[in-house]
C-alpha cells in the first residue's frame, strides 16, 4: 500500500431506489434470413441489389425494391427507411451506410443505430443482418448496439399500463457468417468496454444530490468488485492535508461533502513495467464557488466530473478485458460550493509540489484539483505517460463545438497516437496550440502563478496544468467540455445526455500502442 494513502472504509451511502433501464440481451446467430418479425439491414448508397437486401427482396416478390423506389430511398449514410408490415414482416428497417469502406467505426455506428431502434421498440426480438466477411464484424456490430441502446430513466415513474415500459426489452440478434462464435470475441474484448461506457454515463448522469465524492468512490468499488489485479485506494481530507494538497482542499472546503482522491491501480502487465496514468477532473457539482456561475445551464454542472468518470471507467475496461498493461486512474473528486468556509479570489494556495498559485477565480477549479492530482500521479507511480481528461473550459466549446475535444500536448508522438485512436474509436480530437506565451497571463505578483487570466482560455488552462508536469514526461491534456454531454441530437453510439467521452478513446489508445 502507498506510504501516502489513508484508506477510507466503505460507507453505507444512498443509492437510487429505482432500477436502471432495461436493455436488450445481445445474442449471436449464423447468417440467415428470418421469415418474420423485425429485421434490420444495411444498404450501400444506390441500394444495389446484393446481400441481405437481394434475399429479402426476392422473399417479398419484389415488394422491398418497389417500396425503396416509391420512397426514393438512396441509402446515404445516416439515412433510414422504416417499412412496417412488409411481406409478412412486422418491420423491415433499412439503414444507409453510404459509399465509404466498411471499418469497425462504420460497423459500430450501424449497430448503434439498431440499438437505438431497439430501445424505442416494444418488439420482443430484433434481428440485425450482416452478410459481409469482415473480421470481427459481429463483435463491432454488437458493441455499437450496446452503446446505442443506452438510456437512463431510473427516476421516471411509470403507470402499470404504460406501454413504454416494455420498450427496449427483449433480444437483439446479430446474424453474420461468424455465427455464435462471434460472441466469444465480443464478450472478451468489447462487452467490457461497453460496460465501462455505461458505468461512466451512469456516473455523469446521476444528480448531484445522489452522487458526490464519497458516493463516486462507492460506485467505483462496486464496479471493480471481484476483478483481479485491481487495487483501489482513497485519500481522505487528513491524508491530503498531510501531503499538502492545497489545490484539492481549496476547492473542496466550501462544501459539506468532503473531497476525495480516488486511485485505481490495474496491474495486467509485468510488475516492473511503468504504468499508463490517466487523471480526471471530478467536480461532482460546480457552482463556481465564490465566483458563482449564472443560473443558465447550471443544472448541467453535475457533469463536471465527466473526466474522472471517463478515466476510472477506461481502467475498468482494461481490467474487464484483461489488457496486458499496467494502468492507473486518478480521480480528483470535489464539490465546488460557496459558503463561509469556501476559498476566496485572491487566496494563495500551496500545492503538493510546493508550487503556489493565486486564485483569480474560484470557478477555475478544475485546474486547481488537477495540479495536485497530476503531481501525485507522477510522484507515486512514475508513469510511462500521463493523460488528463477534464471538462475544463467553455472556450474549447466555442472553438470546437461538439465535434471535437481539444487536445493539448508537448509531445508530438503522443498527440498523433491519441488523435488516431480517437478516429478509430469515434471520439475525435483536434490538436490545439500550447504556446509558451500563454503563460504571460498566469504571472502573479504574490505567488508562482495565477490560476487564470488573459489569453485563450483553453490554452491558458492547459498551460497551467502543464506547470505541474515533468518536462520529460509524455503528457496530453484533453479538454472534453464540449463532448461530455449532448443536449440535442446524439450520435449512433452516444444517445442524448452523458457520452462517456474518453473511455473508448483511451481503450483504443492502449490497444493500438501499448499492448
C-alpha positions in Angstrom: 0.0 0.0 0.0 1.2 3.5 -0.7 3.0 5.3 2.0 0.9 8.3 1.2 -2.6 6.8 1.4 -5.2 6.7 4.0 -7.7 4.2 3.0 -11.3 5.2 3.6 -13.6 2.5 4.9 -16.6 1.6 2.7 -19.6 3.8 3.6 -23.3 2.9 3.6 -24.2 5.6 1.2 -27.6 6.1 -0.5 -28.1 4.6 -3.9 -31.0 5.2 -6.2 -34.3 3.5 -5.4 -35.3 2.7 -8.9 -33.7 0.2 -11.2 -31.7 1.1 -14.3 -33.4 0.9 -17.6 -33.8 -2.5 -19.1 -31.7 -3.3 -22.1 -32.0 -5.9 -24.8 -30.0 -9.0 -24.5 -27.5 -9.2 -27.3 -27.0 -12.6 -28.9 -25.3 -14.0 -32.0 -26.5 -16.4 -34.7 -25.4 -17.7 -38.1 -26.4 -15.6 -41.0 -29.8 -16.4 -42.3 -32.9 -14.6 -43.5 -35.7 -14.8 -40.9 -39.2 -15.4 -42.3 -40.9 -12.9 -40.0 -40.5 -10.5 -37.2 -38.4 -7.3 -37.2 -35.3 -7.2 -39.2 -32.7 -4.5 -39.8 -30.2 -4.5 -42.6 -27.6 -2.1 -44.1 -27.6 -0.9 -47.7 -24.9 1.0 -49.5 -25.6 4.2 -51.4 -27.6 3.5 -54.5 -29.3 0.5 -52.9 -27.6 -2.2 -55.0 -29.4 -5.5 -55.2 -27.0 -7.5 -53.2 -26.6 -9.4 -50.0 -29.5 -9.4 -47.5 -31.4 -6.8 -49.5 -31.5 -9.0 -52.5 -32.6 -12.0 -50.5 -35.3 -10.1 -48.7 -36.5 -8.6 -51.9 -36.8 -12.0 -53.5 -38.6 -13.3 -50.5 -41.1 -10.4 -50.8 -41.6 -10.9 -54.5 -40.0 -7.5 -55.3 -42.1 -5.6 -52.7 -38.9 -4.3 -51.0 -37.5 -2.8 -54.2 -40.9 -1.2 -55.0 -41.0 0.4 -51.6 -37.5 1.7 -51.9 -38.2 3.2 -55.3 -41.5 4.7 -54.2 -39.9 6.4 -51.2 -36.9 7.5 -53.2 -34.6 6.0 -50.6 -30.9 6.2 -51.7 -29.0 4.6 -48.9 -27.0 7.6 -48.0 -25.0 7.4 -44.7 -27.2 8.0 -41.8 -30.5 7.6 -43.7 -33.3 5.2 -42.7 -36.3 3.7 -44.3 -38.8 2.0 -41.9 -41.3 -0.3 -43.6 -43.9 -1.8 -41.2 -45.9 -4.8 -42.3 -43.9 -5.6 -45.4 -44.5 -9.0 -46.9 -45.2 -10.8 -43.6 -42.6 -9.0 -41.5 -43.5 -6.8 -38.6 -40.9 -4.3 -39.6 -38.1 -4.0 -42.2 -35.6 -1.3 -41.3 -33.2 -0.3 -44.0 -30.1 1.7 -42.8 -28.0 3.6 -45.2 -24.2 3.3 -44.8 -23.1 5.4 -47.8 -20.2 4.6 -50.0 -17.2 4.6 -47.7 -15.3 1.4 -46.9 -16.5 -0.7 -44.1 -14.5 -0.1 -41.0 -15.0 -1.0 -37.3 -16.3 2.5 -36.8 -18.9 2.1 -39.6 -20.0 -1.2 -38.1 -20.3 0.2 -34.6 -22.4 3.2 -35.9 -24.6 0.7 -37.7 -25.0 -1.4 -34.6 -25.6 1.8 -32.6 -28.5 2.8 -34.9 -30.1 -0.6 -34.5 -29.6 -0.4 -30.7 -31.4 2.9 -30.7 -34.2 1.5 -32.8 -34.4 -1.4 -30.3 -34.5 0.9 -27.3 -37.6 2.6 -28.7 -39.4 -0.6 -29.9 -41.6 -3.0 -28.0 -40.8 -5.8 -30.4 -39.5 -8.8 -28.4 -36.9 -9.6 -31.0 -34.9 -7.6 -33.5 -32.5 -9.2 -35.9 -29.6 -7.4 -37.5 -28.4 -9.0 -40.7 -24.8 -8.6 -42.0 -23.6 -10.8 -44.8 -20.1 -9.4 -45.1 -16.9 -11.3 -44.2 -15.1 -8.5 -42.3 -13.1 -9.8 -39.4 -14.9 -9.5 -36.0 -17.8 -7.6 -37.8 -20.3 -9.2 -35.4 -18.4 -8.1 -32.3 -18.3 -4.5 -33.6 -21.9 -4.5 -34.5 -22.8 -5.8 -31.1 -20.5 -3.3 -29.4 -22.3 -0.4 -31.2 -25.7 -1.8 -30.4 -24.8 -2.0 -26.7 -23.7 1.6 -26.8 -26.6 2.9 -28.8 -29.3 1.3 -26.7 -28.2 3.0 -23.5 -30.8 5.1 -21.7 -31.1 6.4 -18.1 -34.6 6.6 -16.8 -34.3 5.1 -13.3 -36.0 8.1 -11.7 -39.0 8.1 -14.1 -42.2 6.7 -12.6 -44.5 4.6 -14.8 -48.1 3.5 -14.6 -48.7 -0.2 -14.6 -50.4 0.2 -18.0 -47.8 2.4 -19.6 -46.9 0.7 -22.9 -43.5 2.4 -23.0 -42.3 0.3 -20.1 -41.7 -2.7 -22.4 -39.7 -0.7 -24.9 -36.1 -1.6 -25.1 -36.6 -5.1 -23.6 -36.2 -8.4 -25.3 -33.4 -9.6 -27.6 -31.2 -8.2 -30.3 -29.8 -10.9 -32.5 -26.7 -10.2 -34.6 -26.7 -12.6 -37.6 -23.4 -12.8 -39.5 -21.3 -15.6 -41.2 -19.3 -15.8 -38.0 -22.3 -17.2 -36.2 -22.4 -17.9 -32.4 -18.6 -18.0 -32.2 -18.6 -14.2 -32.7 -20.0 -13.9 -29.2 -16.7 -15.1 -27.7 -14.8 -12.1 -29.2 -17.5 -9.7 -28.1 -17.6 -11.0 -24.5 -13.8 -11.0 -24.2 -12.9 -7.8 -25.9 -15.8 -5.4 -26.4 -18.5 -6.1 -23.8 -16.2 -5.0 -21.0 -15.7 -1.7 -22.8 -19.5 -1.3 -23.3 -20.0 -2.0 -19.6 -17.3 0.7 -18.8 -19.0 3.2 -21.0 -22.3 2.6 -19.4 -20.7 2.9 -15.9 -19.3 6.3 -16.9 -22.6 7.5 -18.4 -24.4 6.5 -15.2 -22.0 8.3 -13.0 -22.2 11.5 -15.1 -26.0 11.4 -15.3 -26.7 10.9 -11.6 -27.9 14.1 -10.0 -25.6 15.9 -7.5 -27.8 15.2 -4.6 -27.2 11.5 -5.2 -23.6 11.5 -6.4 -20.9 13.4 -4.6 -17.2 12.4 -3.8 -17.9 9.7 -1.3 -20.6 8.1 -3.4 -18.4 8.2 -6.5 -15.9 6.2 -4.5 -18.5 3.7 -3.5 -19.7 3.3 -7.1 -16.1 2.7 -8.2 -15.7 0.0 -5.6 -18.9 -1.7 -6.8 -17.8 -1.6 -10.4 -14.5 -3.2 -9.8 -15.7 -5.6 -7.2 -14.1 -9.1 -7.7 -11.8 -8.0 -10.5 -8.4 -9.5 -10.3 -5.2 -7.3 -10.4 -7.0 -4.2 -9.2 -6.2 -2.1 -6.1 -8.4 0.8 -5.0 -7.1 3.3 -2.6 -8.5 6.6 -1.4 -7.1 9.8 0.0 -9.4 11.5 2.5 -9.0 15.0 3.9 -6.4 14.2 6.6 -4.3 12.3 4.0 -4.5 15.3 1.6 -3.6 17.7 4.4 -0.6 15.5 5.3 0.6 15.7 1.7 -0.1 19.4 1.4 -2.6 19.1 -1.4 -3.8 22.7 -1.2 -5.4 22.7 -4.6 -7.7 19.8 -3.8 -8.5 21.2 -0.4 -9.1 24.7 -1.5 -11.8 23.6 -4.0 -13.5 21.1 -1.6 -13.5 23.1 1.6 -16.6 25.2 0.7 -18.8 22.0 0.7 -20.3 19.9 3.5 -19.3 16.9 1.4 -15.5 16.4 1.7 -13.2 15.9 -1.3 -11.6 12.6 -2.1 -8.7 11.5 -4.3 -9.6 8.1 -5.8 -6.8 5.9 -7.1 -7.5 2.7 -9.2 -4.4 0.7 -10.0 -4.7 -2.1 -12.5 -1.7 -4.5 -13.0 -2.1 -6.5 -16.1 1.5 -6.3 -17.3 4.9 -7.0 -15.7 5.2 -5.8 -12.1 8.2 -3.6 -13.0 6.5 -2.1 -16.0 5.8 1.7 -15.6 2.0 2.3 -15.7 0.0 4.5 -18.0 -1.5 7.2 -15.9 -5.0 8.7 -16.6 -6.0 11.6 -14.4 -9.5 13.0 -14.4 -11.2 16.1 -13.1 -14.1 15.1 -10.8 -16.1 18.1 -9.7 -19.4 16.4 -8.7 -21.1 19.8 -8.9 -19.6 23.1 -9.9 -21.4 26.3 -8.7 -18.3 28.3 -9.4 -17.7 28.7 -5.7 -17.5 32.4 -4.6 -17.0 33.3 -8.3 -20.5 31.9 -8.7 -21.9 31.0 -12.1 -25.1 32.3 -13.6 -28.3 30.2 -13.4 -28.5 29.4 -17.1 -27.5 25.8 -17.7 -26.3 25.5 -14.1 -28.1 22.2 -13.7 -25.7 20.6 -16.2 -22.8 21.2 -13.8 -23.3 17.8 -12.4 -21.4 16.7 -15.4 -18.2 18.4 -14.3 -16.9 15.1 -13.0 -17.0 13.5 -16.5 -13.2 13.4 -16.8 -13.0 11.4 -13.5 -15.8 9.1 -14.7 -14.0 8.5 -18.0 -10.5 7.7 -16.7 -11.9 5.5 -14.0 -14.1 3.6 -16.5 -11.3 3.4 -19.0 -9.3 1.4 -16.4 -12.5 -0.6 -15.7 -12.5 -1.5 -19.5 -8.8 -2.5 -19.4 -9.3 -4.7 -16.3 -12.5 -6.2 -17.7 -10.8 -7.4 -20.9 -7.6 -8.4 -19.1 -5.4 -6.0 -21.1 -1.7 -6.9 -20.7 -0.7 -3.4 -19.4 -0.4 -1.6 -16.2 -2.6 1.5 -15.8 -3.6 3.8 -13.0 -6.7 6.1 -12.9 -6.6 9.1 -10.5 -9.9 10.8 -9.9 -9.8 14.3 -8.3 -13.2 14.4 -6.6 -14.6 17.6 -5.0 -17.8 19.6 -4.9 -17.3 23.3 -5.6 -19.7 25.3 -3.4 -19.9 28.8 -2.0 -20.0 29.0 1.8 -18.4 30.6 4.8 -15.6 28.2 4.5 -15.0 28.5 0.8 -11.8 29.7 -0.8 -11.8 33.4 -1.9 -10.5 35.0 -5.0 -7.1 36.4 -4.1 -6.2 33.5 -1.8 -2.7 32.0 -2.3 -2.7 28.2 -2.4 0.3 25.9 -1.8 0.1 22.6 -3.7 1.6 19.2 -3.0 4.6 20.1 -5.2 5.4 23.2 -3.2 4.4 25.4 -6.1 2.0 28.2 -5.2 -0.8 29.9 -7.1 -3.1 32.9 -6.6 -6.8 32.3 -7.1 -8.1 34.7 -9.6 -11.4 32.8 -10.0 -12.8 30.0 -7.8 -14.6 28.9 -11.0 -11.2 27.8 -12.4 -11.4 24.9 -10.0 -10.6 22.1 -12.4 -7.0 23.1 -12.9 -6.7 23.6 -9.1 -7.6 20.0 -8.3 -5.6 18.7 -11.2 -2.4 20.5 -10.1 -2.3 18.1 -7.1 -3.7 15.1 -8.9 -1.2 15.1 -11.8 1.7 15.7 -9.5 0.6 12.9 -7.1 0.4 10.5 -10.1 3.9 11.3 -11.1 5.4 11.1 -7.7 3.6 7.9 -6.6 3.7 5.9 -9.8 6.5 7.2 -12.1 4.3 6.6 -15.1 5.3 6.0 -18.7 3.0 8.8 -19.8 0.2 10.8 -18.4 -3.1 11.9 -20.0 -5.5 14.1 -18.1 -9.2 14.4 -19.0 -11.3 17.3 -17.9 -14.4 19.4 -18.7 -12.1 22.3 -18.2 -13.2 25.4 -20.2 -16.2 26.9 -22.0 -13.7 28.4 -24.5 -13.0 25.0 -26.0 -16.7 24.6 -26.8 -16.6 28.0 -28.5 -13.6 26.8 -30.6 -14.6 23.3 -31.4 -18.3 22.9 -30.7 -19.5 19.3 -30.1 -17.5 17.7 -32.9 -14.0 17.5 -31.3 -12.4 17.6 -27.9 -9.4 19.8 -27.5 -6.0 18.1 -27.4 -3.0 19.9 -25.9 0.4 18.3 -25.7 4.1 19.0 -25.8 4.7 15.5 -27.2 4.1 15.1 -31.0 4.1 11.3 -30.9 1.6 11.1 -28.1 -0.6 13.7 -29.7 -0.6 11.8 -33.0 -1.4 8.5 -31.3 -4.3 9.9 -29.3 -5.7 11.6 -32.4 -5.5 8.3 -34.4 -7.1 6.3 -31.6 -9.9 8.9 -31.4 -10.6 8.5 -35.1 -10.8 4.7 -34.7 -13.0 4.9 -31.6 -15.4 7.5 -32.9 -14.2 10.1 -30.3 -12.5 12.7 -32.3 -9.7 15.1 -31.1 -8.4 18.3 -32.6 -4.9 19.4 -31.5 -4.8 22.9 -30.2 -1.7 25.1 -29.7 0.2 25.1 -26.4 2.2 28.3 -26.8 4.7 29.5 -24.3 3.2 33.0 -24.4 0.0 31.6 -22.8 2.0 31.7 -19.5 2.2 35.5 -19.6 -1.3 35.8 -18.3 -0.6 33.5 -15.4 2.1 35.6 -13.8 1.3 36.6 -10.3 2.9 39.4 -8.1 2.4 37.3 -4.9 2.7 33.7 -6.0 4.3 31.4 -8.5 1.3 31.5 -10.8 -2.3 32.7 -11.1 -5.0 30.2 -11.8 -6.3 32.2 -14.8 -6.4 35.4 -16.7 -5.7 36.7 -20.1 -5.2 34.9 -23.5 -7.1 31.9 -24.9 -9.0 30.3 -22.0 -8.5 26.7 -23.0 -4.8 27.1 -23.8 -4.2 29.0 -20.6 -5.9 26.2 -18.6 -3.7 23.6 -20.3 -0.6 25.7 -19.8 -1.4 26.0 -16.1 -1.8 22.2 -15.7 1.5 21.7 -17.6 3.4 23.6 -14.9 2.9 20.5 -12.7 4.1 18.0 -15.4 7.7 17.0 -15.6 9.4 18.3 -18.8 10.5 14.8 -19.9 7.2 13.1 -19.3 4.9 12.5 -22.4 1.7 14.3 -21.4 -1.5 15.3 -23.0 -4.5 17.3 -21.7 -7.9 16.6 -23.2 -10.5 19.3 -22.7 -13.8 17.5 -23.2 -16.2 20.3 -22.1 -18.0 20.3 -25.5 -18.1 16.5 -25.8 -19.1 15.1 -22.4 -22.8 15.9 -22.7 -25.1 16.1 -25.7 -28.3 18.1 -25.0 -29.7 17.8 -28.5 -29.3 15.1 -31.1 -26.8 12.4 -30.2 -24.8 10.1 -32.4 -25.4 6.4 -33.2 -23.3 5.2 -30.4 -23.9 8.0 -28.0 -27.6 8.9 -27.3 -28.6 12.3 -25.9 -27.1 13.0 -22.5 -23.9 11.8 -21.0 -21.5 10.5 -23.6 -18.6 8.9 -21.5 -16.3 10.6 -24.0 -12.7 9.3 -23.4 -13.5 5.7 -22.3 -13.4 4.3 -25.9 -10.6 6.6 -26.9 -8.3 5.6 -24.1 -9.1 1.9 -24.5 -8.3 2.1 -28.2 -5.1 4.1 -27.5 -4.0 1.2 -25.3 -5.0 -1.4 -27.8 -3.1 0.2 -30.7 0.0 1.4 -29.0 0.7 -0.3 -25.6 -0.4 -4.0 -25.9 
